[in-house]
Amino acid sequence: MSYSVGQVSGFAGITVRTLHHYDKTGLLCPSDRSPAGYRQYSDADLARLQQILFYRQLGFPLEEIAAILADPQANALDHLRARHRLLNEQIGKLRRLVEVAERAMEVQQTGVELTPQQRFEVFGEVAFDLTYATQAHLKWQHSEGHQRSMARAAAHSKDDWATLMAEAADWRRRLLAAFDAEEPADGERAMDLAEEQRQHISRWFTPCPTDMHGRIADDFAADPRAFALIVPPTEQRPGLAPYLRTAVHANAVRHPDGDGA
C-alpha cells in the first residue's frame, strides 16, 4: 500500500515541507511515484520515518540519524547512551535556570526586595516556598489585610528585616524550649508565646485579630510550607505545629476581643 505526502504528513504530524527536505537530503526518499510524478510512500518508508522521528525527538541531528540508519552494523545503543548523557546535562542546566527563575519570582511574590546575599544574611534557613507564596497570594490577593501586609513587607529595609527576624528567632527559641519542656499547649507559657507572635504580626505586617491569628495557626498545622516560614525544617519537632495551633486558639479564648493592637 502506498501513501501520498499529504497522508504521511497527517499520519506523522509533520509538515509536507519537512518530508520534502528529508527526500532532498536522502534521509527519507519515497519508494515510488505516481504516474503524475507525486511522491508515494510505502509501509517500509513509514517504518523508517518512525525511526527518524524517534531520534529527532531525542534531539539527534539529521546527519547523525542518517549515519545510524545507513549502517546496519551501527551500534545505536552507543548513540543513545551518548544522547542520554547529553540530555541529563541539559536537564541539570535547565534545573539550575528554573531555580534562578524561582528565586527571582519568589522575591516578587513575597514583596521582600532584597538581593540574594541580603536575603541569606537576613533569613538564613527560613525560606519562602514559591508554590505556597503564589497560592497564598492568589487566595488572599483581594483581602485588605493581605494587601496591607504585602505593602508593608515590600517597604521594610534590610535593617527592618534583620530586626524582625531576630525577634522571630528569639520567639522561636522560646517556643521550642516550652515544647521540649512539655509545657501544656493551653498553659500560660504557651499562650503568652502565641500572644507574642500575634503582636509581632501586627507590629510588622498587618493588624492581627485573634480570629485571624487562629486561621494563620490552622494553616501552619495543615501545610508544612506555611510552618516553614516561622520554623525551619531543621528545627521542627513532630507535633510542634499542632502545639502552636492549640496555644493560639487557647489564647484567643483568653483574649476574645484581641483586635491586633
N, C-alpha and C positions, 0 to 999 in steps of 0.2 A: 504494500500500500504506500502511496506517496502523498505528500502534503505540500501545500503552497507556502510561500514565505509568510503570507498573512496568517495562515493557520498556525504555523510554527511560532510566529510571534505571539499569537494569542495563547498557545499552549504554555510557552516558556515564560511569558510575562516580560519579554524584552522587545526592543523596537526592531522594526524592519531594517532600519539603518545599521543597527548592531550586527544583524545577520549578514548584511551586505559587506560589512567590514570584516567579519570572520571569513567570509568567502574570499575577499580580496587578499587577505593575508595568508590564506591557505590553512587557517585553523579549522574551519568547517566548510568544506566545499560540498554543495548538494550533489547527490549521486546521479541526478538526471535533470533533464529539462523538458518542458512541454513542447509540442510542435510549434508553439508560438515563441519559444525561447525563454519561458519563465522557469525559474528555479523550482525543482521538485526534490523534496527531502524524503528519504526512506526511514524505516524504523531504526536501522543501524545509525543513520545520521542523528536521529533524535537521541539515541543512547549516547553517542559521542557528545552531543550538546549538553546532555545531563551531566556528564563528567566535567565539561568545561565550566558550566555554571557552578558546580560544586567547588572547584578550585578557585573560581573567581570570588565566590562568597567568602572564602578563607583569605582572600587578598593576594592570591598569586598573580604576578604579571602575566600577560598573554604569552610572552616569549618563553617563560618557564613552563606554562601549561603546554605549549606546543612541543617543548622538548620532552616532557613527561609522556605525552600521548604518542609522540613519534617513535620512541624507543620501547619496544615490547619488553626489553630486559631492564628498563629503568626501575630503580628502587623507589617507588612512590612513597614508601614509608619514611625514607630518609628526608625527602622533600617535606613531608607532613610534620616530621619531628622538628625540622628547622623552622617551619612556619609556626608551629606550636610555641617554640621558644620566643620568636619574634612577637607573636600575639600577646604572650604573657608580659613581655617587656612593655608593650604598648598599653596593656591593661594597667600595669604599675604606674606608668606616666599619667594615664587618664585619672587614676585614683588620686594621685597627688594633685592634679589640677582640680578635681572635684573638692578635695579638702581645702584648697586655697579659695575656691569659689564659695564654699560653705562658710568659711571664716569671714569672708567679706560680707556675705548675706547676713550672717549672724550679727555682725555689728549693726547693720541697718535694722534688723528685726528687733533687737533689744534696745536700740537707742543709745547704746554705750559707745560714744565716739572717741575711742582711744586707739592708739596704734597697737599692733600685736604685742610689742615689747611692753608697753604700758599695761595692757590687759593682763599679761602674765605676771607682771610685778604686783598688780592690784589683786587679781582674783586667785592666783595660784591654782590650786586643784579645783576650785569651784568653777564649773563651766556651764555655759548656756547651751543646752541641746537645741540644735536648729529646728528639728521637727517639732519639738514641744513649743519653742518660741513662736514658730509660724502658726501652729494650731491655736495657741492661746491668743495670738494677735487677731486671727480671723474670728475666733469665738467672741472676743470682747472688744473688737475694734470700734463698735458703736457705743460702748459704755463710757460714760463721762469719767468714771474713776480710772478706767484703763487709759484713756487718752491723757488724763492729768498725770498719771504715773509715768507713761512713756515720755511725756514732755519734760517732766522733772528729771527723769533718768538721763535724757539727752543733754540737759543743761548742767549736769554735775561735772565738775572739773576732776582732774586726776586726784587732786588732794581730797576732794569730797569723797570720791570712791574709796580712797585709801582709808579715810576716817570711818566711813560707814562699814567697810569690810572688816576693819579692826574691831569695831563694835560687834559685828556679827560673829567674828571668830571667838571673841571673849564669851559671848552668849552661848555659842555652840559648845565651847569647852565646859561651861557650867551645866548645860543641858545633858551632855554626855556623863558628867560626874553624877548628876541626880539619877539618871537612868541606871548607871553602873552600881550606884549605891542602893538601888531598888526602892527609891523614894516612890510613894504611890502617885500615879498619874493625876489623880484628883486631889492630891495633897497641896499644902500651901506652897511648898518649894516649886513644884512643877507648875502650879497655876501662876505663881509670880513670874516664872520664866516665860510662860505663854503671854502674860500681860506685857512683859518687857518687849517681846517680839512684836506684839500689836502696836505698841508705841513706836517702835523702830520703823515699822512700815509707814505709820502716819507721819513720822518726822521726816523721812527721806523720800517717800514716794507719793502716797495719797492717803487722805483720812480713811481709817480702817475701823469701822464699827465692829462690834463683836460678831454680828451675823456674817459680815463679810470675812472676818478672820476665820470663822468656822468653815466657810466654803473653801478658803485657801488651805486650811489644815486637812479638809477632806480630800482635796486634790493631792496634797503631799502623801497621804496614806494610799491613794489609789494609783498614783503614777510615779514610778521611780525617777523619771526625768524631772518632775517637778521637785521632788525631795532633794535631788542632787544639787538644786540651786542653793540650798542652805546647808546641806551636809554632804561633803564629798563622799563618793562611794567607799574610799579607803577608811573613812571614819565611821561609817554607818554600822549599826548593830541590828540584828533581827528583832523586829518588834518596835524599833525606835520611832518610826513614822506613826504607827497607831498610838504609841505612847504620847507623842506630841499632840495628836488629834484629840485624844481624851482630855489632855490638860487644857487645850484651847476651849473645848466645849464646856469643861467644868468652870473655867474662868468666865465664860460667857454667862453662866448661871450666877456666878458670884457678882458679875458686873453687868446686869441685864440692860442697863442704859448706856453702856460704853459706846461712845459716838466717834471714836477715833482721835479724840483730843490727846 
